[in-house]
Amino acid sequence: MTRRGVLRYCPRCQLYTLQQDKCPRCGGPVRVPHPAKFSPEDRYGDYRRKAKLELLRSQSQNRPAG
């Protein structure tokens, strides 16, 4: 029997691993490579989208003209 969510990904060296705490190659942190579970009844989706839009707007205003 296999468990879900056992696979981990190291963004530093782009390696998939089964170790839960750190990357066996570089020793860096690992994260879950799967997206978050989707729910059509997401109560906080509007807030999250508004926060992301504000973040993108502030980043584009702070970008130097070049």
Beta strands, then each sheet from edge to edge (+ up, - down):
strand 1: 8-10
strand 2: 15-17
sheet 1: 1+ 2-
end
